[in-house]
Amino acid sequence: MTHAPGVTGTPDAQRLQAELQFVTELCEIVASNSELQPILDWIVHKTTGLLSADEGSIKLLAPEMAGSSVKTIIRRETPGLSSGSWPQAVSMSVMGFLLHRGEALASPDLPADPRFPGLRGGGGRVRAVLAVPLKVGNHITGMLAVTDAQPGREWTQHDAQLLAIVASNSAGVIEQARLRVEALEKQRLEEENRRMDRELEQARQIQMRLVPTEPLTVGPWRADGRVVPARMVGGDAFNYRELGEGRLGVSIADVSGKGVPAALLMANLQASLWAFCNGRRPIREAIRFINESVVRSAAGGKFITFFYGEIDPAAGTLSYVNAGHNFPMVRRRNGEVDVLREGGLPLGILEDADYEQGVVAFGPGESLMMYSDGLSEATDLGQNEFGEDRLRTLWGEHGARPPHEVIDLMLERISDFRGRASQSDDMTVVVVGARPA
């Protein structure tokens, strides 16, 4: 019989008994654990003790990664030695040897071993090494190794046989445990995905209840809007309402975060909106009250970007506050575009935040567009953004059309730009316009 280099001697009765005990205990450990980690820990702990080594290690290979080590478990059995992974050069050299040769590696001093010239003078605490491949059928799935921090240990033939027996009994068990863990993880992920789908559907339903289902006509003015949710996410909302005396209130909002919590925070905003923005108080004061309400309701650092405007036909003005939202655009009769910047912080960030109110001229023949960042930040397969410049140009060229037509056109152009790229965020657009006098 030929022996691996570095292996000497004969077995003893105590070790034979230890082998039988290992196999028996391994079966018990597997039966009592549904997770892989405790089984690996036990194998390393037991193997290190059986061979009276300083350290034991299991390295598993991901089946799909062509020999790339993805997991290392180290357990020290000698007091005073600190735990840690092997140096990368040592790990790659030993694993490479096992993958190439498919047999045990026994070395009394790895850094001095002529088979590993690249480790000469290195190796750290890994000196004497005995390592065997873990095999399932003819496929190497990892390695099992024991090491001493001092050089000079002559590994016996029985040491090698014992480690090989441990490895042969462990490899199949580890593989089965790994497959079981993968199956459980897959089941957990499927259940989590179903839960998330239910939550997102709930959020979508909440979101759709928060937006008008029909356009609004007030005198010559007509308001229309559209939300195109991304994967049923409930992050955007808009609203419009007649305030009396021919005035029109319009809003758009985008809450940070997704799912039911975001949708519920948006619902809180919508409940506050018309209670405060009723045309009977300055807009900046109304937004300050709304912000205080959102601060009390927001959790986990959530906030809302928000724009609210009031159109007063008698005064020929649009008064507004922009709380951190994308700048709405006003198209003038000549096709020029102005942006509405005045305002302050997004809602929900600072309870005593103050807001500036802006006022611009606004009359028949002019139109207002409000939008969420899902439009301007829509990307194609090359991660190029549609951008505000394209949006502004498109609005300047086509903003004189009826609201529903320009909304359809914008969403169509963005869809064409995006191509086969997926929609990553809600897209919301609201247009208010009036026929020229």
Secondary structure, DSSP 8 states (H G I E B T S, - for coil): ----TTEE----HHHHHHHHHHHHHHHHHHHH-SSHHHHHHHHHHHHHHHTT-SEEEEEEE-TTSTT-EEEEEEEE-STT-------HHHHHHHHHHHHHH-S-EEES-GGG-TT-GGGTT--TT--EEEEEEEEETTEEEEEEEEEESSS---EEHHHHHHHHHHHHHHHHHHHHHHHHHHHHHHHHHHHHHHHHHHHHHHHHHHHHHTS-SS-EEETTEEEEEEEE-STT---EEEEEEEEETTEEEEEEEEESS-HHHHHHHHHHHHHHHHHH-SSSS-HHHHHHHHHHHHHHH--TT--EEEEEEEEETTTTEEEEEEEB----EEE-TTS-EEE---EES-BTS-TT-----EEEE--TT-EEEEE-HHHHT-B-TT--B-HHHHHHHHHHHHTTS-HHHHHHHHHHHHHHHHTTS---S-EEEEEEEE---
